């Protein structure tokens, strides 16, 4: 039973950080097409062992990834949090998402540091069991933007992962009313079989639906993930067709995803070691909001994105000649650079640089973005290099 307790809105807050409403009603809002994801016991004898994985909390870091790997695919993964490191148990519980067949299986417990280094691999062999099922097979997994036709293949590469930047539309720059679009192919049993396919980032469900064998597309709601790079995207398929394969489950996890869009109020944000385009608009803490680009050829695109006022942020690791600045939906070149850059000043005794950028260039707009580049030594002659012109 679902009870409608009213609706409402919270100003300047995105869905990923919404903790609920304190009021029972605020405005005339309705909701429809509600779908519920639930689990039932099929009675099938599928083996999904659970592993209790211990780690050295003194050497671990927030963001490190522990995965269970079967058949060269991460089936289940967990990104370590500050709470995990502070726990006296220093352990995480991981359940094999794939329904194991009758044969013996070698399962690797893999520890991957934030840098991408694999610092520990341990193999466990599960015993054979009677009976057999045809497990689902997932392939051709992709992700895309609702406003862009081309989707990108998903993988677990540290540097060549799929990174999606939502440019939005003229009416909604930098964001969309819809979220990421996931697609792929599922099969493994009968051509007419049906499957429940679920996409998660960590424990957060992004999309799910029942699909027929073959190609599928799942659409997520907007703004479910804060802008950044995620190491624990997973797809899970469960056969829901009556018969011997009912309940058989397979999962591919440990996929890496970059998702960037213009937040209502951007908090500290981290890119990955691939090529990311990070949209910088209004920030939670002004110049105290920290942006970390990490490796790769990254672009920081500055804009108002429909917000009023002036904005600020600090970039901790801008790489001169590799990373570059841009102004959203504007063309900055060597001829008009001076129309955008209004001030170049030293910070940290000249070890860093502060730029004040006019977001409308030669236009009538007066909104500015004050950007502090902590590790770019002050040198006004290098300003054009910051913009890649």
DRENKOLDO-442886 format. One record per atom (N, C-alpha, C): x, y, z. Coordinates in steps of 0.02 Angstrom, whole numbers, padded with zeros to 5 digits, always signed. Layout:
N
XYZ;...
This chain:
389
+00042-00059+00000;+00000+00000+00000;+00045+00062+00000;+00033+00107-00048;+00068+00170-00052;+00022+00226-00028;+00044+00265+00019;+00005+00322+00043;+00035+00387+00017;-00006+00425-00018;+00016+00489-00045;+00011+00542+00010;+00068+00566+00034;+00069+00614+00088;+00080+00686+00065;+00072+00696+00000;+00081+00764-00026;+00146+00769-00065;+00157+00826-00096;+00217+00837-00135;+00248+00903-00117;+00304+00917-00148;+00337+00980-00133;+00400+00989-00173;+00434+01043-00162;+00498+01055-00195;+00545+01090-00146;+00608+01079-00157;+00660+01111-00115;+00703+01153-00162;+00706+01217-00150;+00743+01262-00194;+00818+01248-00192;+00850+01253-00249;+00924+01249-00255;+00952+01183-00228;+00916+01129-00235;+00941+01064-00213;+00925+01012-00266;+00974+00970-00281;+00966+00918-00331;+00944+00852-00299;+00918+00807-00341;+00888+00746-00316;+00937+00703-00276;+01001+00701-00296;+01048+00657-00263;+01061+00676-00190;+01046+00738-00171;+01057+00758-00102;+00993+00772-00063;+00936+00755-00094;+00872+00766-00061;+00861+00712-00007;+00850+00734+00054;+00840+00687+00109;+00767+00677+00127;+00721+00706+00089;+00650+00700+00103;+00621+00766+00124;+00556+00766+00135;+00520+00827+00154;+00501+00825+00228;+00504+00881+00260;+00481+00884+00329;+00407+00901+00332;+00381+00933+00280;+00311+00950+00278;+00271+00894+00245;+00206+00889+00259;+00164+00837+00230;+00137+00858+00162;+00135+00922+00148;+00111+00945+00084;+00138+01014+00069;+00155+01025+00006;+00180+01091-00014;+00166+01099-00088;+00107+01121-00104;+00089+01130-00174;+00050+01071-00200;+00023+01078-00260;-00019+01027-00291;+00024+00984-00337;+00060+00936-00310;+00103+00892-00349;+00075+00821-00349;+00079+00789-00406;+00056+00720-00412;+00113+00677-00437;+00105+00612-00430;+00155+00564-00454;+00119+00507-00488;+00147+00483-00542;+00116+00428-00578;+00168+00378-00604;+00144+00324-00632;+00187+00272-00661;+00238+00247-00610;+00215+00235-00549;+00259+00211-00496;+00274+00137-00508;+00338+00120-00507;+00359+00050-00513;+00400+00032-00451;+00391-00030-00428;+00424-00053-00366;+00470-00111-00383;+00532-00107-00360;+00580-00161-00369;+00579-00204-00305;+00563-00268-00313;+00559-00312-00255;+00588-00380-00271;+00598-00422-00221;+00630-00487-00229;+00585-00541-00202;+00582-00598-00239;+00543-00656-00216;+00588-00717-00217;+00570-00767-00177;+00607-00829-00175;+00578-00877-00227;+00619-00896-00277;+00595-00940-00330;+00599-01013-00310;+00635-01029-00257;+00643-01098-00237;+00697-01134-00277;+00728-01100-00325;+00781-01131-00365;+00845-01135-00324;+00884-01187-00339;+00946-01199-00300;+01005-01164-00334;+01006-01098-00332;+01061-01060-00361;+01110-01042-00307;+01174-01047-00323;+01226-01035-00274;+01253-00964-00280;+01243-00924-00229;+01268-00856-00226;+01305-00846-00160;+01367-00870-00156;+01403-00866-00092;+01418-00794-00073;+01424-00782-00008;+01442-00717+00018;+01512-00720+00048;+01554-00671+00033;+01622-00669+00058;+01630-00611+00107;+01662-00625+00163;+01679-00573+00211;+01752-00556+00199;+01764-00498+00170;+01831-00478+00148;+01861-00429+00198;+01916-00448+00229;+01950-00404+00276;+02006-00365+00241;+02021-00305+00266;+02073-00263+00236;+02110-00226+00292;+02168-00200+00275;+02208-00162+00323;+02186-00089+00321;+02148-00069+00371;+02120-00001+00371;+02175+00053+00375;+02233+00035+00402;+02287+00084+00407;+02318+00100+00339;+02313+00052+00292;+02341+00063+00225;+02288+00080+00174;+02225+00069+00191;+02171+00082+00143;+02155+00157+00140;+02122+00176+00086;+02101+00246+00076;+02029+00248+00054;+01996+00303+00072;+01928+00314+00048;+01928+00315-00028;+01884+00278-00059;+01882+00274-00132;+01912+00211-00160;+01951+00174-00120;+01977+00109-00143;+01919+00062-00157;+01930+00014-00202;+01876-00029-00226;+01893-00102-00212;+01847-00138-00178;+01854-00210-00168;+01801-00245-00211;+01822-00293-00251;+01777-00326-00298;+01784-00402-00294;+01729-00436-00311;+01731-00508-00325;+01730-00516-00400;+01778-00552-00427;+01787-00558-00499;+01777-00631-00519;+01730-00643-00566;+01720-00709-00595;+01721-00702-00671;+01754-00748-00704;+01758-00748-00778;+01781-00680-00804;+01831-00651-00770;+01862-00588-00790;+01816-00528-00784;+01760-00536-00750;+01714-00480-00739;+01702-00470-00665;+01701-00408-00643;+01684-00393-00574;+01609-00403-00566;+01589-00450-00524;+01518-00464-00514;+01487-00423-00458;+01527-00407-00407;+01505-00366-00351;+01563-00324-00328;+01550-00262-00310;+01604-00219-00288;+01580-00171-00233;+01627-00145-00196;+01612-00099-00141;+01667-00046-00138;+01647+00018-00144;+01694+00073-00136;+01700+00089-00061;+01761+00089-00035;+01771+00101+00036;+01755+00174+00054;+01720+00182+00109;+01702+00248+00135;+01740+00261+00200;+01733+00322+00225;+01765+00339+00289;+01737+00295+00345;+01673+00277+00340;+01643+00233+00391;+01674+00163+00388;+01688+00138+00328;+01720+00072+00322;+01789+00072+00355;+01827+00126+00344;+01895+00130+00372;+01893+00138+00447;+01842+00169+00473;+01837+00180+00546;+01809+00121+00583;+01778+00074+00547;+01746+00016+00578;+01799-00029+00611;+01787-00052+00672;+01836-00097+00704;+01843-00164+00669;+01792-00184+00631;+01796-00248+00595;+01843-00244+00535;+01849-00185+00504;+01890-00176+00443;+01875-00231+00393;+01811-00238+00376;+01790-00291+00329;+01726-00270+00294;+01716-00297+00234;+01654-00285+00198;+01625-00353+00177;+01560-00356+00171;+01526-00417+00152;+01503-00410+00079;+01526-00456+00036;+01510-00453-00035;+01478-00519-00056;+01421-00515-00090;+01386-00574-00114;+01394-00581-00189;+01412-00641-00211;+01419-00654-00283;+01352-00643-00316;+01348-00598-00364;+01285-00582-00396;+01266-00634-00449;+01316-00668-00478;+01301-00718-00530;+01278-00783-00498;+01226-00814-00527;+01207-00881-00506;+01258-00930-00533;+01294-00963-00488;+01348-01008-00510;+01320-01073-00536;+01348-01096-00591;+01326-01159-00621;+01355-01218-00584;+01345-01279-00610;+01364-01340-00574;+01439-01350-00569;+01478-01318-00611;+01550-01329-00612;+01584-01292-00554;+01649-01308-00545;+01688-01270-00497;+01702-01200-00525;+01708-01152-00481;+01719-01083-00502;+01776-01052-00462;+01819-01016-00496;+01872-00978-00463;+01850-00905-00457;+01847-00882-00396;+01825-00814-00383;+01884-00775-00354;+01900-00720-00385;+01955-00677-00361;+01927-00621-00318;+01960-00611-00261;+01946-00553-00220;+01998-00500-00237;+01976-00447-00268;+02023-00398-00297;+02018-00331-00260;+02077-00303-00245;+02081-00238-00211;+02114-00189-00258;+02077-00136-00276;+02104-00086-00322;+02107-00018-00287;+02167+00011-00287;+02175+00077-00256;+02145+00131-00301;+02136+00190-00273;+02108+00246-00311;+02151+00261-00372;+02216+00251-00366;+02262+00264-00422;+02254+00214-00479;+02219+00159-00467;+02211+00107-00517;+02255+00047-00505;+02303+00052-00459;+02347-00005-00443;+02308-00060-00408;+02319-00122-00430;+02289-00180-00397;+02340-00205-00347;+02326-00195-00284;+02375-00210-00232;+02367-00278-00200;+02310-00312-00214;+02300-00377-00184;+02251-00417-00225;+02267-00480-00240;+02221-00525-00274;+02223-00593-00240;+02165-00617-00220;+02161-00682-00187;+02109-00724-00223;+02123-00788-00236;+02076-00832-00271;+02044-00882-00224;+01980-00893-00233;+01943-00942-00194;+01906-00988-00243;+01911-01053-00233;+01877-01101-00276;+01814-01126-00241;+01756-01118-00274;+01694-01142-00245;+01683-01215-00267;+01650-01256-00226;+01639-01326-00244;+01586-01333-00298;+01590-01389-00335;+01538-01404-00385;+01475-01424-00349;+01418-01417-00383;+01355-01436-00354;+01312-01468-00407;+01261-01507-00389;+01218-01539-00439;+01172-01488-00472;+01147-01508-00531;+01099-01466-00566;+01134-01414-00608;+01095-01381-00650;+01124-01330-00694;+01069-01283-00718;+01087-01222-00731;+01042-01173-00760;+01080-01134-00813;+01042-01103-00858;+01072-01060-00908;+01072-00988-00881;+01131-00964-00861;+01135-00897-00834;+01124-00844-00887;+01097-00787-00869;+01092-00732-00917;+01161-00710-00940;+01164-00682-00999;+01227-00655-01027;+01215-00582-01045;+01253-00537-01014;+01249-00466-01029;+01307-00446-01074;+01293-00403-01123;+01346-00381-01168;+01329-00313-01197;+01379-00282-01230;+01370-00218-01266;+01340-00164-01220;+01365-00160-01159;+01338-00113-01110;+01362-00042-01126;+01315+00005-01128;+01331+00074-01147;+01294+00123-01103;+01317+00186-01105;+01284+00240-01070;+01284+00302-01114;+01233+00343-01108;+01230+00403-01148;+01187+00457-01115;+01186+00514-01146;+01145+00570-01123;+01078+00570-01160;+01024+00590-01128;+00959+00593-01163;+00958+00644-01219;+01006+00691-01218;+01007+00743-01269;+01061+00733-01322;+01095+00675-01320;+01147+00660-01369;+01135+00591-01398;+01142+00585-01464;+01125+00522-01498;+01175+00467-01483;+01239+00483-01480;+01291+00432-01474;+01299+00410-01402;+01299+00344-01391;+01313+00315-01325;+01385+00290-01324;+01412+00282-01263;+01482+00261-01255;+01483+00193-01220;+01530+00150-01243;+01538+00085-01213;+01565+00091-01142;+01538+00051-01097;+01560+00050-01028;+01615-00002-01018;+01663+00013-00974;+01717-00034-00958;+01744-00017-00889;+01797-00051-00869;+01827-00038-00804;+01896-00006-00810;+01910+00024-00868;+01975+00055-00880;+01985+00116-00834;+02046+00125-00811;+02062+00182-00769;+02065+00247-00809;+02081+00242-00874;+02092+00302-00915;+02044+00308-00975;+02016+00252-00998;+01974+00253-01058;+01901+00239-01042;+01877+00260-00985;+01808+00248-00964;+01760+00295-01000;+01696+00279-00996;+01644+00322-01025;+01633+00382-00981;+01641+00442-01009;+01629+00504-00972;+01577+00544-01009;+01521+00558-00976;+01464+00592-01007;+01456+00661-00976;+01454+00713-01018;+01440+00781-00995;+01373+00802-01024;+01327+00820-00980;+01260+00840-01001;+01258+00915-01016;+01257+00931-01081;+01255+01002-01101;+01186+01032-01098;+01134+00989-01094;+01066+01014-01089;+01040+01044-01153;+00992+01088-01146;+00961+01122-01203;+00963+01197-01192;+00940+01234-01241;+00939+01307-01235;+00895+01329-01176;+00841+01291-01164;+00797+01308-01109;+00823+01286-01042;+00867+01235-01042;+00894+01207-00980;+00968+01192-00990;+01011+01243-00993;+01083+01231-01006;+01116+01191-00951;+01154+01141-00971;+01194+01102-00924;+01157+01049-00885;+01092+01040-00897;+01055+00990-00861;+00995+00967-00903;+00961+00915-00880;+00905+00888-00918;+00851+00864-00870;+00790+00861-00895;+00735+00834-00855;+00740+00758-00849;+00782+00727-00890;+00793+00655-00888;+00866+00641-00871;+00878+00581-00847;+00946+00562-00826;+00982+00521-00879;+01034+00487-00857;+01074+00446-00902;+01033+00390-00933;+01051+00372-00994;+01017+00318-01030;+01066+00260-01036;+01045+00201-01011;+01087+00141-01013;+01059+00092-01064;+01103+00057-01098;+01080+00009-01148;+01127-00051-01150;+01105-00103-01183;+01145-00163-01188;+01106-00219-01220;+01131-00280-01210;+01100-00339-01239;+01100-00394-01186;+01044-00431-01181;+01038-00484-01132;+01010-00547-01165;+01034-00604-01145;+01011-00668-01172;+01039-00725-01130;+01053-00781-01163;+01082-00838-01128;+01037-00897-01123;+00972-00887-01132;+00924-00943-01129;+00880-00940-01191;+00814-00948-01182;+00769-00946-01239;+00762-00878-01270;+00747-00877-01335;+00741-00813-01370;+00681-00773-01346;+00632-00807-01314;+00572-00772-01290;+00574-00760-01215;+00630-00776-01182;+00635-00766-01110;+00633-00692-01092;+00610-00679-01031;+00608-00611-01004;+00656-00605-00946;+00682-00544-00937;+00732-00531-00885;+00715-00467-00848;+00734-00465-00785;+00734-00402-00747;+00806-00376-00749;+00815-00318-00777;+00882-00287-00782;+00884-00226-00736;+00936-00224-00694;+00943-00169-00646;+01012-00138-00653;+01015-00072-00652;+01078-00035-00655;+01086+00002-00588;+01145-00008-00557;+01160+00025-00493;+01227+00059-00495;+01235+00110-00454;+01300+00138-00438;+01309+00127-00363;+01352+00079-00345;+01356+00058-00276;+01290+00027-00256;+01260+00052-00202;+01195+00027-00180;+01136+00067-00207;+01150+00119-00245;+01096+00162-00270;+01069+00135-00337;+01004+00121-00338;+00972+00098-00400;+00962+00158-00446;+00988+00153-00507;+00980+00207-00556;+00923+00193-00605;+00914+00130-00624;+00862+00113-00672;+00849+00038-00669;+00787+00018-00684;+00770-00053-00690;+00708-00060-00732;+00701-00120-00763;+00641-00135-00802;+00643-00208-00822;+00585-00235-00840;+00581-00302-00869;+00587-00295-00944;+00630-00338-00974;+00643-00334-01045;+00643-00403-01076;+00632-00408-01140;+00637-00471-01177;+00710-00483-01196;+00726-00545-01211;+00794-00561-01234;+00810-00519-01295;+00871-00493-01297;+00893-00450-01352;+00916-00383-01327;+00908-00332-01367;+00931-00265-01349;+00882-00233-01299;+00909-00193-01254;+00867-00158-01205;+00894-00087-01195;+00849-00043-01172;+00867+00026-01154;+00831+00043-01089;+00868+00070-01041;+00841+00090-00977;+00856+00164-00966;+00805+00203-00949;+00814+00274-00936;+00811+00287-00861;+00856+00328-00837;+00857+00345-00766;+00827+00415-00755;+00810+00429-00693;+00787+00496-00675;+00846+00544-00673;+00832+00608-00678;+00884+00658-00679;+00917+00667-00611;+00982+00681-00612;+01019+00705-00553;+01021+00656-00495;+01020+00592-00509;+01025+00542-00455;+01096+00536-00429;+01145+00553-00470;+01215+00550-00450;+01245+00620-00448;+01283+00635-00396;+01320+00698-00395;+01371+00698-00451;+01387+00755-00481;+01439+00757-00533;+01504+00726-00508;+01535+00684-00549;+01598+00653-00529;+01610+00588-00566;+01659+00550-00543;+01677+00486-00573;+01661+00430-00524;+01630+00378-00549;+01608+00321-00509;+01642+00257-00533;+01665+00217-00484;+01702+00156-00499;+01660+00093-00490;+01597+00099-00470;+01559+00041-00450;+01492+00035-00485;+01488+00054-00548;+01428+00045-00587;+01418-00029-00603;+01357-00054-00598;+01344-00125-00611;+01278-00135-00648;+01276-00188-00690;+01216-00211-00723;+01201-00281-00697;+01139-00294-00678;+01119-00360-00656;+01057-00382-00695;+01058-00444-00720;+01002-00472-00756;+00978-00536-00722;+00913-00541-00710;+00883-00600-00679;+00829-00627-00726;+00833-00692-00741;+00783-00724-00783;+00718-00731-00744;+00663-00703-00769;+00599-00706-00733;+00549-00749-00771;+00573-00790-00818;+00530-00835-00857;+00518-00899-00818;+00457-00923-00817;+00442-00985-00783;+00482-01043-00813;+00507-01086-00769;+00546-01144-00792;+00610-01151-00754;+00656-01193-00780;+00717-01210-00745;+00763-01150-00734;+00759-01100-00779;+00805-01043-00774;+00778-00986-00732;+00718-00994-00706;+00687-00941-00667;+00730-00924-00606;+00747-00860-00600;+00788-00838-00544;+00862-00837-00558;+00884-00867-00614;+00956-00866-00631;+00978-00794-00641;+01034-00776-00611;+01055-00706-00610;+01128-00700-00632;+01143-00647-00668;+01212-00630-00686;+01222-00556-00679;+01283-00537-00662;+01297-00466-00651;+01367-00449-00677;+01373-00389-00704;+01438-00362-00722;+01447-00297-00683;+01497-00295-00640;+01507-00237-00597;+01576-00208-00606;+01592-00160-00564;+01658-00128-00567;+01668-00085-00629;+01612-00066-00661;+01617-00023-00720;+01629+00049-00698;+01666+00086-00739;+01683+00155-00721;+01642+00204-00763;+01618+00257-00730;+01576+00306-00763;+01592+00376-00740;+01601+00421-00787;+01606+00492-00772;+01539+00525-00790;+01510+00560-00743;+01445+00593-00755;+01450+00665-00731;+01445+00712-00778;+01453+00783-00761;+01395+00824-00790;+01369+00868-00748;+01314+00912-00768;+01315+00973-00722;+01273+01022-00736;+01274+01084-00697;+01228+01077-00637;+01259+01067-00579;+01221+01058-00517;+01191+01124-00494;+01138+01120-00454;+01109+01181-00425;+01161+01216-00382;+01199+01176-00345;+01251+01202-00302;+01306+01150-00296;+01359+01158-00334;+01411+01106-00341;+01455+01102-00279;+01463+01042-00253;+01509+01031-00198;+01577+01011-00224;+01622+00990-00179;+01688+00966-00199;+01680+00911-00251;+01717+00914-00305;+01707+00869-00362;+01773+00840-00386;+01771+00776-00403;+01832+00741-00425;+01822+00712-00495;+01870+00727-00539;+01872+00694-00603;+01912+00629-00598;+01919+00595-00653;+01958+00533-00653;+02023+00542-00692;+02054+00486-00709;+02117+00489-00747;+02105+00486-00822;+02042+00493-00843;+02026+00497-00914;+02014+00569-00934;+01982+00578-00992;+01969+00645-01019;+01898+00666-00999;+01892+00712-00952;+01827+00733-00927;+01814+00806-00945;+01751+00822-00956;+01729+00892-00961;+01684+00906-00902;+01708+00949-00857;+01675+00963-00793;+01641+01031-00798;+01576+01034-00786;+01539+01096-00788;+01543+01131-00720;+01567+01193-00719;+01574+01231-00657;+01525+01290-00658;+01474+01286-00615;+01427+01341-00608;+01427+01365-00536;+01368+01375-00508;+01363+01395-00438;+01390+01340-00393;+01426+01360-00341;+01458+01311-00296;+01433+01320-00224;+01439+01267-00184;+01415+01268-00115;+01453+01316-00072;+01519+01317-00080;+01562+01356-00035;+01606+01406-00070;+01584+01430-00128;+01623+01480-00164;+01694+01457-00178;+01742+01499-00164;+01812+01483-00177;+01838+01425-00134;+01802+01407-00082;+01821+01349-00041;+01796+01283-00069;+01760+01285-00125;+01739+01224-00159;+01798+01199-00200;+01819+01137-00189;+01880+01110-00220;+01863+01065-00278;+01896+01078-00335;+01889+01038-00396;+01955+01002-00409;+01952+00936-00414;+02012+00896-00428;+02004+00863-00495;+02047+00880-00543;+02039+00853-00610;+02070+00783-00617;+02123+00769-00580;+02162+00707-00587;+02193+00704-00657;+02207+00644-00683;+02244+00638-00746;+02199+00650-00806;+02228+00641-00865;+02191+00649-00928;+02190+00721-00952;+02161+00730-01011;+02153+00796-01041;+02083+00821-01023;+02080+00863-00973;+02015+00885-00945;+01999+00957-00966;+01934+00970-00971;+01908+01037-00986;+01863+01059-00929;+01876+01118-00902;+01833+01149-00853;+01791+01202-00888;+01726+01189-00894;+01681+01234-00930;+01642+01276-00881;+01654+01342-00882;+01626+01389-00834;+01562+01420-00861;+01510+01424-00819;+01448+01454-00842;+01402+01473-00784;+01350+01512-00800;+01300+01530-00750;+01245+01477-00747;+01230+01445-00803;+01180+01392-00807;+01113+01412-00776;+01092+01473-00792;+01028+01497-00771;+01027+01528-00701;+01083+01528-00666;+01087+01556-00599;+01106+01630-00602;+01085+01668-00551;+01104+01738-00546;+01166+01745-00501;+01200+01801-00509;+01257+01816-00465;+01323+01797-00495;+01376+01803-00456;+01444+01785-00476;+01465+01722-00438;+01514+01687-00466;+01530+01621-00439;+01606+01614-00429;+01624+01562-00390;+01695+01551-00376;+01707+01477-00359;+01768+01455-00372;+01790+01387-00355;+01865+01385-00355;+01894+01332-00328;+01967+01322-00327;+01984+01255-00359;+02032+01256-00405;+02056+01195-00437;+02123+01177-00407;+02129+01116-00382;+02189+01097-00345;+02246+01072-00388;+02232+01047-00449;+02284+01012-00487;+02280+01025-00562;+02264+01086-00582;+02261+01104-00653;+02329+01093-00685;+02330+01058-00742;+02393+01042-00777;+02400+01088-00838;+02445+01136-00833;+02455+01185-00887;+02478+01150-00951;+02444+01166-01006;+02461+01135-01070;+02427+01069-01083;+02394+01042-01032;+02357+00979-01038;+02282+00991-01027;+02266+01017-00968;+02197+01037-00954;+02183+01105-00985;+02120+01122-00992;+02105+01189-01019;+02039+01215-00990;+02032+01281-00993;+01971+01315-00972;+01929+01331-01032;+01864+01335-01021;+01817+01354-01074;+01760+01393-01041;+01724+01431-01079;+01663+01465-01057;+01605+01431-01092;+01558+01405-01053;+01504+01365-01079;+01465+01402-01134;+01457+01368-01190;+01418+01393-01247;+01447+01457-01278;+01512+01470-01266;+01546+01527-01296;+01609+01504-01331;+01629+01541-01381;+01691+01526-01418;+01745+01575-01395;+01794+01548-01359;+01849+01590-01336;+01910+01576-01379;+01938+01628-01411;+01997+01619-01452;+02048+01674-01436;+02103+01673-01473;+02157+01721-01459;+02135+01793-01471;+02087+01803-01516;+02066+01871-01533;+02020+01901-01481;+01979+01859-01448;+01931+01887-01400;+01946+01869-01328;+02004+01839-01316;+02021+01816-01248;+02016+01873-01197;+02038+01933-01217;+02038+01988-01170;+01968+02011-01152;+01918+01993-01192;+01849+02011-01176;+01821+01966-01120;+01851+01907-01112;+01828+01860-01061;+01869+01865-00997;+01935+01870-01004;+01979+01872-00945;+01985+01944-00921;+01955+01959-00863;+01954+02026-00837;+02009+02040-00786;+02035+01986-00756;+02087+01996-00706;+02129+01932-00700;+02195+01942-00694;+02241+01887-00679;+02284+01910-00620;+02282+01872-00566;+02316+01895-00505;+02351+01836-00471;+02405+01850-00434;+02440+01796-00398;+02404+01778-00333;+02409+01715-00314;+02387+01692-00248;+02443+01649-00219;+02442+01638-00155;+02492+01596-00122;+02563+01620-00137;+02572+01686-00135;+02638+01714-00147;+02664+01703-00218;+02618+01697-00265;+02638+01686-00335;+02642+01614-00355;+02632+01567-00307;+02633+01496-00324;+02569+01475-00359;+02517+01516-00355;+02454+01501-00388;+02428+01562-00425;+02373+01553-00461;+02345+01606-00503;+02269+01611-00492;+02245+01672-00489;+02173+01683-00486;+02151+01720-00548;+02098+01693-00581;+02069+01724-00640;+01999+01748-00624;+01982+01806-00651;+01912+01829-00649;+01889+01831-00722;+01838+01791-00736;+01816+01780-00806;+01746+01806-00815;+01736+01848-00866;+01670+01873-00884;+01635+01818-00924;+01579+01793-00900;+01546+01736-00931;+01510+01755-00996;+01506+01820-01011;+01473+01840-01073;+01521+01874-01121;+01585+01877-01103;+01634+01905-01149;+01618+01977-01167;+01613+01990-01231;+01598+02058-01255;+01525+02075-01251;+01483+02027-01230;+01411+02039-01224;+01393+02085-01167;+01328+02096-01159;+01304+02143-01108;+01303+02113-01038;+01309+02047-01033;+01307+02014-00968;+01366+02033-00924;+01355+02034-00858;+01408+02056-00812;+01427+02002-00761;+01400+01941-00767;+01416+01888-00720;+01488+01865-00729;+01521+01852-00673;+01591+01832-00676;+01602+01767-00638;+01658+01735-00654;+01680+01675-00619;+01751+01686-00595;+01761+01682-00529;+01828+01689-00500;+01855+01618-00488;+01907+01602-00524;+01935+01534-00521;+02007+01536-00496;+02019+01500-00441;+02086+01496-00413;+02119+01431-00436;+02178+01438-00467;+02217+01380-00489;+02276+01374-00442;+02270+01328-00394;+02319+01325-00339;+02390+01310-00362;+02397+01268-00413;+02464+01244-00431;+02490+01274-00496;+02458+01326-00522;+02482+01359-00583;+02516+01424-00563;+02582+01426-00568;+02621+01484-00548;+02598+01546-00587;+02595+01602-00552;+02571+01664-00582;+02617+01686-00639;+02588+01692-00698;+02624+01717-00757;+02571+01739-00807;+02556+01804-00810;+02503+01828-00855;+02514+01809-00927;+02577+01798-00947;+02591+01780-01016;+02565+01710-01034;+02549+01670-00983;+02524+01603-00995;+02447+01599-00998;+02414+01655-00994;+02341+01654-00990;+02310+01620-01050;+02336+01632-01110;+02308+01600-01170;+02316+01524-01168;+02370+01500-01136;+02381+01429-01131;+02328+01396-01087;+02305+01432-01036;+02252+01405-00992;+02189+01389-01031;+02176+01428-01084;+02117+01418-01125;+02132+01376-01187;+02193+01353-01194;+02210+01312-01252;+02209+01350-01317;+02223+01416-01315;+02222+01456-01378;+02290+01490-01387;
